[in-house]
């Protein structure tokens, strides 16, 4: 089955982080609150959800529900940071529901199947005629989302899509049980709403984060940085890692390896803060200090891809996309 959505890992900050010692790397599941792509606070902290137009007449009801559900999700996530207004918000969300459909096809054919028999204590195989049946299905929800400021300047304009499909086959005259496509579409709609909300409100991110330990002179600052990171105090975590480097230099234990470790740690914190320019700068510094570590090169490629994705908030040509069926 193809699932076009981000997988989430379990999130429990292990106490081992704080007792792992002062050397080596510690990888733990963590949960942090990640900033939105567009900070509503920079636009007065107010937001209006204008709603979604249907790409087809059949989508009219779902398009109306989509706008209400998005407003509810934003209200839940943006408490204290975003105030919803019926109109006149500093940010205005609108969009078009392009797809909300599913397709189911059942097919069968006559063929030959291997059948196992028990003949006393002897097992044998025979090929016999049988019916082979398949159920193929696809479910798709696609929205074009637009976010503009109070003056009408478009800040975000992209297609957000969730897709699932599967093919199930059975033999021996059985009929595959068709999926509940209505339930599948509701699940996809929920994921689309979650992704749209993340554009304008903070959201929780669950992932495995790796931090390198520090020499004794900087151990306290490094442990403090990891605790701050886990509490989503990302700016404070960066400051603590900067303090750790100062402590290393003051103690004379600032080897290239230890400084590279700290640069990596700062890069990981900056990444979750969506400060990709800082994250890339730190990782490039780590590579200069320790060019032998392949991990630095691999992660730098990942960060550069994430930076490009964040920079491309406007997908060209969406204004000219005709509704389906035209």
Helices and strands as residue ranges (DSSP letters): E 2-3, G 15-19, E 25-34, G 40-43, E 46-54, G 57-59, H 60-77, E 83-84, E 91-119, E 122-149, E 154-170, H 181-197, E 203-212, G 216-218, H 219-230, H 234-251, H 256-272, H 276-289, H 294-311, G 318-320
